[in-house]
């Protein structure tokens, strides 16, 4: 049975699918303006992205006032809050890690379109988590967040695993294994620190890997299932070819075996079209695939989603 056929069957019964909890997804500073959406009875809460620099303006000096503000708003409405601790960025101007990390260890490496090619263009940055000194400071931030917010926020999630760097020209000590080990270490620290709140790792692709040929994807899912760690991802796109060669089949294989699964429908996701209809995917189509195939517990929706419009 082809993926298209399976998707057709799933969408045919979309009206009977019990949807995952619906959250809205937004950035730091934007939640107050979304009060009307957050008040809706079909919205369980919000996922807010906070960059490292905003949370730690100077070494060991933390500013969690933005999270406190958003917790006050969600708490007042009896809604839940997920916090995403962002260490990678998708704009050339966004170098949003603390100055002391940038000055001390470099801290960031460019993310490139078509890395390794002559005409590669930088489109953003990723934190050098494979550098032990950088990673230690990020882990200190996670521990400080847990001290203040464990049990108060519904969950914390770490950003997607995919990065695009020029590995051939890299002089930062990057290796495929070092990056994988670093991400698992960060996730382990987060799980140990947050004993009450849910912990989610976003996973979509691993650099250097396709179809689990390094067993990175397999090892992550095995670890998550054994350790009470949730998983998720930045994009729900029904049966998209790239994801079907990487994370999606593992979500299906581990359906019902993970502590929590939270995945997003972000702005770019809304532009993808259903091959059968030639139209952008509908809410029911996203939800049917998310619940039936991926086993999702929560969907983090872009506030640009048509069904959220007045």
Helices and strands as residue ranges (DSSP letters): H 3-12, G 14-16, E 21-27, G 32-34, H 35-38, E 45-51, H 52-55, H 65-76, E 80-86, E 88-89, H 99-105, E 108-113, E 121-127, H 132-149, E 155-158, H 176-193, E 198-202, H 216-227, E 230-233, H 241-244, H 248-253, E 261-265, G 268-271, H 283-289, I 290-294, E 298-302, G 306-308
